[in-house]
Amino acid sequence: MSYAEFASDLPSSDKVSFSSPEENEEIMQRYGINQQVRQLGKGSFRADCAMLETSHAILSADRFNQACSVYLEPPPGMAVFLMFRAAGGQVLASGEAVANDKLVVLPDGSGTDVVSPELAGSDAVILPVSRYSELMEVLCPRCERSNALAVFNGDTQQLHVIRDALLKAMQAPGFDENDETIPNMVAQMISWIGQSHAGWRPEVINNNQTRIHIAKQVQAYIEEHYCEKVVIEDLCRATGKEVRTLQTCFRRYFDMTITDYLKMVRLNSAFRVLSSEQPGEATVASIALRNGFTHLGRFSVEYRKHFGESARQTLLRRNS
């Protein structure tokens, strides 16, 4: 499937396109959403996003043209309901498979790492936590509202109906605050959670907290030290865990090896610096060295392979 086909369900009139992860992050910050994006796939980056802000809820839909790693955190006081989609059915959220047939709920104060190795995106509803609690009490009085990340697996066909209603509401010309479409859609979504509650198994994620903690420890160390030399001995010393444990936990959570993640962090950091530096103020070589690359020839090859252009082209193009 081409990216044009995959993203064709977004409303064309209100769609915003991005040519870099940082542009995507900036628009999300306007809505109070902490979304950190890193490019995993090779070639030029493209993302499209549409948002509809109403008094009932904020509706959002985004599509990415290639593999990405995304950290997502709701705005303060809000809960995010996510329906992930992927061309080949592969998306991980906090290490759990969630593409196409599951609803992921992120209340205020929670966050998740999302990884997709292909064309992927999400359709989302953002509600005040107070409204979420109110609707749960009215529509699902016997159900417990989750205060942490929750993954619900229920009637897939019904979930797709809700997702299609979300996209249809965003595509409609104009918006009438008195229209009942969006509040009814939100009520259907909360009811779907109630109907799926019997299949909700918080212990699936809770029992993996040790694995998640180890993977996040490794990630934190890399994020802090990627500009320096990082070897597996350092990671073992920092976490107190043996090599196999680190590799297994990290791979299951992020769907990539520690080495590949380290290279991805360094490449994306170099891209951001090259995009913001003025030509003449810094050289490609100095930026590569500042981001942990000691072999400049290898950096040039990996950079071009990853972003579809040379580092110098990025420096000149993004600042011309």
N, C-alpha and C positions, 0 to 999 in steps of 0.2 A: 504494500500500500504506500502511495506517495504521501508526503506531508500535506500537500494541498487537499487531498481527499480526507485525510485524517482530521484536519482542522476546518473542514468545510461546514461543520454544524455551528460554528461560532457566528454570532450576529455580525454582519459585515459593516454595518454603520457605526457601531460603537467599539469595534475591535481596535486594540492597540498592539502594534508589532514592536518587537525588540530584536536588536542585533547583537546583544551581549547580555550575560547574566546580571551584571550590575544595573543595567537599565531596568530589567525585570524587578530586581530588588527594590529599586527606588519607587516604582509605582505601588508596590505592595506596602511600603512604609507609609504611604499617604493614607492608607486605611488602617494603620496601626499593626499590620501583619509583619512579623519578623520572619522573612523568608530569605535564606542564604542559598544561592545556587552555584553549583560548580559543573562545568562541562566535562562529561566523561567520553562522549563520542568524538569521532574525528571529523573535521570539516567545519564550515562556517556555522555559527549558532543562529537559531531563529526560534522565537517564541511569540505566541499571540495570546492576548488576554482580553476578556470582556468583563465588566463589572456593572452591576445595577444596584444602587443604594436606595432602599425604601424605608418607610417607617416600620415595616414588619420584619425585614431581614435584609442582609446584603447577599446578593447572588453573585457568584464568581465562576468563571470557566477559563481554563488555560490549557494550552497545548505546547509541547516542546518537540522540536524536529529531530532530536537525537538523545542519546543516553545522557542522563543527568543525575547528580546527587543533590538533594534539596533538604535543608533543615527548615522545618515549618513550626511556627509557634503562634497561637491565637492572640488577638489583641487583648489587653487587660479587660476583664469582666465579660468576655465573650466566649462562646463555644463555636467550634468549626465542625461542620458535618461534611465529610469528604467522600465522594464517589470517584475512585480512580479508574482510569481506562488506559489500556495499552494495546497497540496493534497486535502484539503476539501474546498478550495476556500475562505479562510479567512486570509486576511492581511489588517492591517490598516496603513496608512501613514498620519501623522498629523491628526489622527482621522477619515480619510476618507477610505472607503472600496476600495481597488485598485487591488485585486488579479485577475490574469488570463485574464482580458479583458480591462485593462486601461494602458495608458502610463503616467508615472510620470516624469516631467521635473524639475530638480533642477539646476538652474543657479548658477554661482559663487556668494558667499555671502549668500546663502540660506542653509537650512538644514531641516531635517525631522526626527521625531521619528517613527520608524517602529515596529509594534508589530504583531506577529503571534502566535496563540495558537497551532500550529501543524507543520508538515513537510512543509518547505517553502524555498524559495530562490528567486533569481532574475537574469535576464539577462540584461546587461547594455552596453550602448555605451557612451564613454566619449570623448567630443569634446572641442576644444578651443571655448570660447564664441564668439570670432571674426569670426570663421568659421560657427558657428551656426547662427550668424546674417547675414553673407554673403549668406548662403543657404536659409534662410527665405526670404531675399530680392529677390533672383533669382527665387526660386520655389514657394513661397507663397507671392507675392508682396502686396496682399490686407490684409494680416494678421498681427496682432500685436504680436511681440515677447514678451513673458512674462519675467519679471525681478525678479519674485518670484516663489515659488513652484506652479506648475500648474498640473492639472490632466485632461487628455484628454480621452474621451470615444467615439470611432468611430467604424469602421468596424472591428469587432473582428477577423474574418477570415483573413483579410489582415494583421492585427497586428501579428497574429500567424505565417503568412508566413515570416514576417520580423524577428521575433524571431528565427524561424527555420533556416533562412539564416545566422543569427549571429552564431548560434551553429555550423552550417555546416562549416562556414569559420574558426572557431576555431579548428575544428576537422581535417581539411585538412592537409596532411603532408607537412611541409615546407610552406613558405609564400613568394610570389613574389610581391615586391613593385609595379610592373607594372600591376599586376592583377587588373581588374576592379570590382571584386566582392564586396569588402568592400565600396569603394566610391559609388557604385550603391545602395548598401543596405542602406547606410546613407542617400542618396538622397530620397530613397523610404520612409524612416522613417520621414524625414522632410516633404515630400509631404503628408504623412498620417496625420501629425499634421495640415497641411493646410486644408485638406479635413474634418478633425474633428473639425475645429476651430469654426464652427457654434454651435457645442454642448458644447464648452468650456465655463464653467460658473465660472469665477474667484470669483464671489460674493459668491459662495457656501463656499469656504474656507475663503474669506475675512469677510463674515458675522459671521463666527465662531471665529474671532480673540479674542473676549472677553473670550470665553470659553477656547481657546487655551492658552491665557495669564494666566488665573487662574490656569489651569492644570500645566503649566510650573513654575509658582510661587511655587506651592506645591512641585513639583519635586526639584526645586532649594533648598528649605528649607530642604527637606529630605537629599539631597546630601551633604549639609553642616553640618547637625546635626545628621546623622544616628548613630554616635558613642555615642550619648547622649540619654537621655530619650526624646521621642517625643510623645506628646499627641495632640489630635485634637484641644484643646484650643490654643496650640502654633501656629498651622497652621491658625486658625481663626484670631489670633492676628497679625500674620505676613502678611496675605493677606487682612484683613479687610472684609472678607466674612463669611457668616454663614455656618454652617456645611453642610446642604443639598446642597448648591451651590457648595461647594468644592468637595463633594462626587460625585455629578452628572457630573461636568465638568471633573474631573479626570478620572472617569470610562469611559466616552465617548471618551476621548482622548487616554488613555493608555490601555483600555480594561481590567482593573483590579482595585481592590479596593486600597485605600491608604495604608491600613494595609498590604495587600499582596505585594505591591510595596516596602514598607519599609523593610519587611522581605527579599524580593529578593535582595535588595541592600546590606543588611547586610550579607547575605549568600555568595553572589558573592565576596564581599570585603574580607570576611574571607577566601574564597577559594584562592584568589590571594595572600594573605599574607602567607597562609600555603604553597603555591607553591613556594614562594621565600625565606622563612626563612630556615635556616639550623637547623636540629634537634639538640637540646641541647641549642640553642640560645633563643628559645621561646617555651613555652608550649601551648598545645591546649587550655587550660583554659585561659591563658593570652590573646591569640589571640581572643578568643570568647568575652571576656570582653571588649577588645579594639574596637570591632566592634558592640557594643551595646547589646550583649546578656548577660542578668543577671542571667538566669536560665540555668546552664550548662547541666543538664540532657535533657532539652527541646532542647537546641542547638544541642546536639549529635544526637537526634532522627531526627530533622528537616534536619540536614546536611546530614545524611546518606540517608534519603528519597529523598533529592534533587539531590545529586551527585552520589548516588549508591555506596558509600564507606564511611568509617568513616573519621573523620577529621585527625586522627593520620595516617591513611593509606595514605592520601593525603600528609601529611608532610613528610613521609618516602619515598613514591614512587616518588614524584616530585623532591626530592633532593638527591636521591640515586646515 
